[in-house]
Structure formats: structure tokens, C-alpha cells
Amino acid sequence: MNHPNLPIDANTRFGFFPAPHNLRIRLGRRELSVRRDFRKRFYSVNPLLDCGAGIERGHLEILVLRRWLLVLGKAH
């Protein structure tokens, strides 16, 4: 019997499930989120590390190697 929320395709039939889109780690009252960055940047990005203010107040976004986005902020 299949679970109603899981898609049925070749990958799930053989036990391969898609990887999660982000990783979230909680450290006390702080939270670290790691995910792939798919946003189009309209400015020149530093190829190694690029830091900036996050979308929410009190968040810091660090872009690593133009691909991985680390978001540091308060845990909810």
C-alpha cells in the first residue's frame, strides 16, 4: 500500500527519495539554515563569500561559492 502523500515514480519504487531542500539546525535561541541559492543576483557577487542582510529583521545571509546560502537568525 502506498502512502497518499508520496509520489510514485522510478526513484521511490527503488527506495531513493529526493534530498531535502534545506537543512535547519537550532542552537539554543539561534537557527542556522543551509540551502541552495536559486535567486538571480542583480549585482556582482564575490566568488567565495558574500554577506548581506536577510529578508527578515535580525537575519544574516552568507552566500558561499555562489551556490550555498547560509541564513543565521533567531529561532521561532
Contacts in CASP RR format, 6 or more apart in sequence:
PFRMAT RR
TARGET T0000
AUTHOR 0000-0000-0000
METHOD contacts of the structure
MODEL  1
MNHPNLPIDANTRFGFFPAPHNLRIRLGRRELSVRRDFRKRFYSVNPLLD
CGAGIERGHLEILVLRRWLLVLGKAH
2 8 0 8 1.000
6 12 0 8 1.000
11 17 0 8 1.000
11 18 0 8 1.000
21 35 0 8 1.000
21 36 0 8 1.000
22 33 0 8 1.000
22 34 0 8 1.000
22 35 0 8 1.000
22 36 0 8 1.000
23 33 0 8 1.000
23 34 0 8 1.000
23 35 0 8 1.000
24 31 0 8 1.000
24 32 0 8 1.000
24 33 0 8 1.000
24 34 0 8 1.000
25 31 0 8 1.000
25 32 0 8 1.000
25 33 0 8 1.000
25 34 0 8 1.000
26 32 0 8 1.000
26 75 0 8 1.000
28 75 0 8 1.000
29 74 0 8 1.000
29 75 0 8 1.000
30 72 0 8 1.000
30 73 0 8 1.000
30 74 0 8 1.000
30 75 0 8 1.000
31 71 0 8 1.000
31 72 0 8 1.000
31 73 0 8 1.000
31 74 0 8 1.000
31 75 0 8 1.000
31 76 0 8 1.000
32 70 0 8 1.000
32 71 0 8 1.000
32 72 0 8 1.000
32 73 0 8 1.000
33 69 0 8 1.000
33 70 0 8 1.000
33 71 0 8 1.000
34 68 0 8 1.000
34 69 0 8 1.000
34 70 0 8 1.000
35 68 0 8 1.000
35 69 0 8 1.000
35 71 0 8 1.000
36 67 0 8 1.000
36 68 0 8 1.000
36 69 0 8 1.000
37 63 0 8 1.000
37 66 0 8 1.000
37 67 0 8 1.000
37 68 0 8 1.000
37 69 0 8 1.000
45 63 0 8 1.000
45 66 0 8 1.000
46 63 0 8 1.000
47 65 0 8 1.000
47 66 0 8 1.000
48 64 0 8 1.000
48 65 0 8 1.000
49 62 0 8 1.000
49 63 0 8 1.000
49 64 0 8 1.000
50 62 0 8 1.000
50 63 0 8 1.000
50 66 0 8 1.000
51 60 0 8 1.000
51 61 0 8 1.000
51 62 0 8 1.000
51 63 0 8 1.000
52 60 0 8 1.000
52 61 0 8 1.000
52 62 0 8 1.000
53 59 0 8 1.000
53 60 0 8 1.000
53 61 0 8 1.000
54 60 0 8 1.000
54 61 0 8 1.000
54 71 0 8 1.000
55 61 0 8 1.000
56 73 0 8 1.000
58 73 0 8 1.000
58 74 0 8 1.000
59 71 0 8 1.000
59 72 0 8 1.000
59 73 0 8 1.000
59 74 0 8 1.000
60 71 0 8 1.000
60 72 0 8 1.000
60 73 0 8 1.000
61 69 0 8 1.000
61 70 0 8 1.000
61 71 0 8 1.000
61 72 0 8 1.000
62 69 0 8 1.000
62 70 0 8 1.000
62 71 0 8 1.000
62 72 0 8 1.000
63 69 0 8 1.000
63 70 0 8 1.000
64 70 0 8 1.000
END
